[in-house]
Amino acid sequence: MAHTSSLVFAGIAPHPPIMVPEVGHEAISEVRNSIDAMAALTERVISAAAKTVILISPHAPLESRAFVAYDGPELYGDFAMFRAPAAAVRAQLDDDLLTVITKEAADENLVMIRIRGCELDHGTAVPLYFLQRNGWNGRVIALGYSFLSNEDHVRLGRCIKRAIEQMGYPVAFIASGDLSHRLRPDAPAGYNPDAHLFDEEVVDAIRTSSSNRIMNIDQELRRSAGECGYRSMLVAFGVAEDVEPSCEVISYEAPFGVGYLVAQLVSPGSAKSEPGAVATGSLSEPPEAAGGLSEESESRYGVRSVPGAVATGSASEPRALSALPVLARQVIETFIKSGVVIDPPQHLSELLMARAGCFVSIKTYEGDLRGCIGTIEPVKDTLAEELIANAISAATRDPRFPPVRQDELPGLKYSVDVLSPPEPTTADKLDPLVYGVIVEDEIGLRRGLLLPNLEGVDTVTRQVEIAAHKAGIGPRDHIKLFRFRADRYSE
């Protein structure tokens, strides 16, 4: 449906103060993905021309039976309690919109209380810091949630949406919150072995535009995770209700045992790209591209996943992610012109420093495949080295195509797919739109791989059949199944 709403963006942002350079200092390298993703989120807010941003934080003062709003006319917060008093945020309150929100809430028997004389909590200040440092300037409404029911939080979101529509100017909504706080033994809230399941469910639900999965998530699992962003997300889902979604996981990482998610729920001003996820995103590779595997791809994949990210090529992509297809182009053009294999860039992003298998795909500008080679398991020390080796193989060693010629280079474009670790699975846990599949014979000698979300592969049966056929595995042979995800970064 066409989008005519004054709600021009809705998203989710993390709020660890360590992301703020004045607070985190050298430790910000551990959260670089989230920092870059907040720059991408801000660019989307700016491109949507949002005049006001509404933030809701779990760390605002709590009222058991009412929602809270920081009163103005100016909102202020700093990071003095984190030994960085010079890092501060200031914004003018959008008093008119807050007044309408309060009235809409009252009509639903929901109470909104204004709090005076309070500085913004860090759950509000951290996202606002990155919005302002990345170039957005506008009015702000800062809210806090309550101990009311989950449904009441969704209802508040609906009230906010109605108020936005009444005002008629572009408004963005950002739910501040971190996911599980118990992802590893040294996590701040301790360790729970099931905590990762909460994060995985949230991220996958957003990636697949399935907000109902989050609203209906097992509440015991939520409590086990020790999260602080669930109610913020509920309000965001109420705000985004009846608006055409454009969900995307821009970044997810958990360097300190706490899940940090940057995500888009609504962004009508930008083209919807394939979303990423905890260790992946979905692909739209044509079936023939899945066949060009290198010999290295026969070994078992066993590395940790790479966070999902915004699809490259948009104005709002983080610089680290655009580096992947840019590097592929540089590698191939240099090798084809001079025969020289370039060294990895001197200053690698965190993503390029990770170990991961990847595929490099070459296409013409008309969309025809020109080469695709990849590794399921990393055989190099960094993703940068893996990409360089696979890029040259894709250009010169794909058995389906002759080597790329120099005169073809101006008409070629590149993409890089980063794979997550395959995990053993069963057919009932496969989804050809979400997961790629590896079919292996009983003794592990023959393996066939098929990427996710391929045109014409819309059933698990068909997906497994194709992958098995590629490996020469017959329909009566006993097989083992593995599933994986993949993130695509394209020019």
Secondary structure, 3 states (H helix, E strand, C coil): CCCCCCEEEEEEECCCHHHCHHHHHHHHHHHHHHHHHHHHHHHHHHHCCCCEEEEEECCCCCECCCEEEECCCEEEEEEHHHCEEEEEEEEEECHHHHHHHHHHHHHCCCCEEEECCCCCCHHHHHHHHHHHHCCCCCEEEEEECECCCHHHHHHHHHHHHHHHHHHCCCEEEEEECCCCCCCCCCCCCCCCCCHHHHHHHHHHHHHCCCHHHHHCCCHHHHHHHCCCCHHHHHHHHHHHCCCCCCCEEEEEECCCCCCEEEEEEECCCCCCCCCEECCEECCCCCHHHHHCCCHHHHCCCCCCCCCCECCCCCCCCCHHHHHHHHHHHHHHHHHHHHCCCCCCCCCCCHHHHCCCCEEEEEEECCCCEEEEEECCCCCCCCHHHHHHHHHHHHHHCCCCCCCCCHHHHHHEEEEEEEECCCEEECHHHCCCCCCEEEEEECCCCCEEEECCCCCCCCCHHHHHHHHHHHHCCCCCCCEEEEEECEEEEEC
